[in-house]
Amino acid sequence: MVGALDITITKVETSRLKDINLENIPFGRHFTDHMLEADYENGEWKNVEIKPYQPLLLEPSTAALHYGQAIFEGIKAYRSPDGQVSIFRPEDNFKRFNLSAERMNMPVVPEDIFMDGMRMLIHVDREWAPSLPDHSLYIRPFMFASDSMIGVKPSDSYKFIILLSPTGPYYAAPMKIYVEEKYTRAAPGGVGFAKNAGNYGGSMLATAMAKKQGYDQVLWTDAFEHKYLQEVGTMNVFFIAGNTAITPSLEDGTILAGVTRDSAIVVLKEMGLDVVERKISVDELIELHKKGGLREVFGTGTAATISMIKELKYKDYVMNFDTDNAATARELKKRLTAIREGKAADTHGWMVKVNG
């Protein structure tokens, strides 16, 4: 049995997979044959179904388009050498999704719809899961306000959908990062810890400006002093100094509690490193670099997994890193990848099988 959820499943007559090359497939460009959809109306979830991937029919007055009540998650499933497809830590994403929902004053999604529905959908489209190294089946659950009215109030109706997208490596090459000191991603009391659409929409101008200067992404700083480091682009960030891994603390509620971040902390400790979660300022980072004490910098995220950073720029000061010899990041990625792809023992119970 794939899941306990009793839902309607309508399958396509002919799969589009025959027209898709799963080798080195770009991120977020192709979607599988089916999607899961559910509606929240009159205080309850209903109309849960798996159906062919298709456009949505929305009123121009749909509330999410005007007032931004929209959240999402990013999860990945991997195919092991024996052909089994397993999802990496979906329970953690389920919990975080509902934390985002509560912060955005949206209804929580029941576990059976989210978890069982996800497993059933992946089972239907399991042939889309790539078997190549560094490839996966990206899972995108999202929810948005679906009231057809204009008025600043929480919506009474919502739509929950899960999409699947086969993907290859996200950031293939080491990145150049610009430390942002004008624009702000999040402030205490805000929605920085929630995975809501507005956080990403609000980041695009600063990112575009950084790209004009030859950088791939920005490293966000705090809203008050633009001094303390937060996230890098769509990822959490780690700094390796000696035998210590430092990552910004989550305590202010301005940083997304990344599932890959948490996994990296566990594995880094297993590798013998001391892991410290605390505030870290850009001044401290520069001082470490000047003394030769900053060995590596890398980002962690669902899409990127582990992405090495070869350059950080703050004002006129440029920090370069030898990513060819970034032993910590490479070993961390190697260990996480082996667990995800079923090539190493899953001692933490992170992988959830689609079947069984």
Summary of the structure (lengths in Angstrom):
residues: 356
radius of gyration: 20.7
end to end distance: 6.6
largest distance: 63.4
contacts: 1154
relative contact order: 0.15
helix: 26%
strand: 31%
